[in-house]
Amino acid sequence: MTPVLRLSREIYMEMTGHALRGLPEEACGLLVGTYGGEEVVRFFPTENAVASALIYEIDPREMLGVDREAQAIGADIMGVFHSHTHSDAYPSPTDVAQALDPGWHYVLVSLRDTHPVLRSYSVVDGVIGEEPVIVTGLE
C-alpha cells in the first residue's frame, strides 16, 4: 500500500505561510502525528539554523523541544518539511542524504512559481517515492 500524507487545510496554510515568510531562505519545520502514520496533527515551524537559500538544518535542541511537546500530547515526530525557493518540490541529492528515517514523511514546498506547490515523499535507502497528499477541509 502506498503511503499517504493527510493534513488539514489549517496545517497546509501554516506550512505554506511559513515557507513564504522564510524567503529568501529555505524554511523548515516538523510534522507531528503517529510515527509511520498518515495524519499530521500538528505542524511546528522551526528556524533554518544555517540561514540559507540552498539548504536547511533544524537545530537539535529545537528538534528535542518539538519531540518533547509531541510526546506530551501522545504523538511523535513523523516527518520534516522544508521549502525550495527556486526549484521543484522534489528532493535534492542533499535532501536524500539527510533523509535518515525511513518512517518519516519528507514534505517539500516549492516557491518557484506563482503559487506554492506542496508534495510529500518517502525516502528509503536513497530511493524516493512520491506520496499522495490529501488536504481536508477544502471541500
N, C-alpha and C positions, 0 to 999 in steps of 0.2 A: 504494500500500500504506500502511495506517495505521501510524504509528509505535507501538511498544510499549515499555514500560519493564519490565525484568526485574531483580529483586533477590532476594537470599537472605533467608530467614527472619531470619538474624542481622542483616543490614543493616536490614531492616524494623524489627526490635526496637530497634536502635541509634537509628534516626530517631525513632520514636515515643517512646522513652525520653528522648531529648534534648529533644523538644518538651515533654514533661511536666515535666522538670526545669527548663525555661526559664520556666515560669509564675511570675508573671503576665505576663511579657513574651513577645513572639514569639521563637521560637528559629529558628536558621538553620544552614545547612551546605552543603557542596559535594559533588557526586556525581562520582566518578572512574571512567572506563572508556574506551571508544573514542569520540572526538568523533563525534556523529551516529549512534552505535550504540545498542543496546538494553540491554546488560548492565552493571549497576553492579557494579564490582569492589571499590570501597571508598567508604565514607562518611566525610567529615571534618566533625565538628561544629565550628562556628565561633561566635564571640561576636557577639551583636547589638550593633554599635557604637553604636547610638542608644538602646539600653536602653528600648524602647518596646513597649507592648501593641498598638500600631496599625500600626507599620511595622518593617521590618528593614533593616539595612545591614551588609555584610561589609567590614571594614577592608581596603583594597587591599593592605596589607603581609601580612595573613593570607592573602588570596587568592593572592598571589605565592608564599608559602611552600607552600601546597597545590599550586599549579601545579608548583613545583619537585619536590615529593615525587611527584606524578603522573608527571612526566617521568622520574624516577629508576626507576620501575617500568614504563616504556614505555607510559604511559597519558596521558589528557588529562582536563581538567575537562569533563564532559559535561552538567552541569546544576546546578541550585541547588534547595535545599529550604528551606521555612520553614513556620512554623505560624501558624494563625489561632486566636486564643484564644476568640473569641466569635462566629465566623461560619463559613459553609460552607467546604469545601475547594475554593474556586473563586477564580480570580484577580480581585483588586480592580482598579479603574482604575489605582491606584498600581503594583500588580504588573505590569500590562500595560505601563505607561510605562517601567518598569525592565527589561523583558524585551527586551534589545537583541540577543541572539544567537539567530537562528532555528534553529540546530542543537542548541540545548540542550533538555533536559527541565526543565520547571518543576513541581516537586513541592510539593504543599501537604498539610499535616496539620491537620485541624480538631479542636479540643479542645472544641467547643461542647457535645457530647453526652457520655454516659457513657463511650463507647469512642472512641478516636481513629479518624478516617476519613482515609485516605491516598488522594490522587488525583494524576494526572500530566497535564500539558498541554504542547502545543506552542503557541508564540505567534510568529506570523509576520506582520509588518506590522500589528500590532494585532489580528489575528484569532486567537481562542482555539480550539484543537482539543483535545478530551479524548483521552488515550491509554489503552489498556488497561494495567493493572498486573498483572504476573504475579509472585507471590511463591513462590519454590521452597522446598522443604523443609517444606511444611505438610501433606504427604500423611500 
